[in-house]
Amino acid sequence: METRTIAVRVDAETADAYEASSEVDRRKIDLLINLKLKEVVKKVRPLEEVMEEISRKAQERGLTPEILSAILAES
């Protein structure tokens, strides 16, 4: 896998802690950041689409506006 270096802005305390870490720990941190960045930059569905899917599935399972209101009133 080809790797490239990018600059990521972090606060000074985080930068100091990273720089003070061992090479092994820095590689672990790099892997974690890489995984998280992949999650964040993936093309995600619009929130409205996700909400519509959740609503549709809830209705298919029998959730009605009245039941939802009762559940919310209990909280």
N, C-alpha and C positions, 0 to 999 in steps of 0.2 A: 504494500500500500504506500503510495506516495504521500509524503507529509509536507506541509508548508507551515511557515511561521506567520502568525498574525499578532497584532498588538491589541490587547484588551485592557481597558482602563479599570483599575481597581483602587481602593483606598490605600494609603501608605502602610497601614498596619498589615493588610493582607499581602501587599507586595513584600514587605519585610519578612513576614512569616514564610512566604513561598521561597524567597531567596535564601533563607536560613535552613530550609529543608534539605535533606539528603537528596542525592541524585535519584535514588530509587523512589523516594516519596514524591519528588517532582514529576517523575514519569507517571506515577499513579494519579496524581492530581491532573496532569495533562490528559490522561485517558478519560477521567471523569468529566472534565470540562468539554472534551471532544464529544462525548456521548450526550451531554446536556445541550450543547449547541446544536447537535443534529436534531434533537427533539424540538428545539425552539424554531429552527429555520425551516423545518419541513413545511410543506404546504398544508395548512390546516383548513378544515371546513369552516365556513363562516358561522359565527355564533347562532345566527337565526336558523340556519340549516340544522344544527345540532339540537336546538330547542324544539324545532318542529318534529324531529325524529323522536325525541324524548316524549313529547306530547302524544304523538301517534301511538307509540308503544304503550304508554300509560292508558290511553283510551281503549286499545285492543285488549288490555288486561282488565278492563272494567272500571277504571278510575273515571268518576264523573265529577263535574264541578262541585256538586254538593258534598261528595265524599272528600274531595280535596279541601274544601272549606272547613269541614269537620275536623280533618287531620290538623290543619293549620291552627284552628281554634284551640286544640288541645295543647299545642306547644307553648 
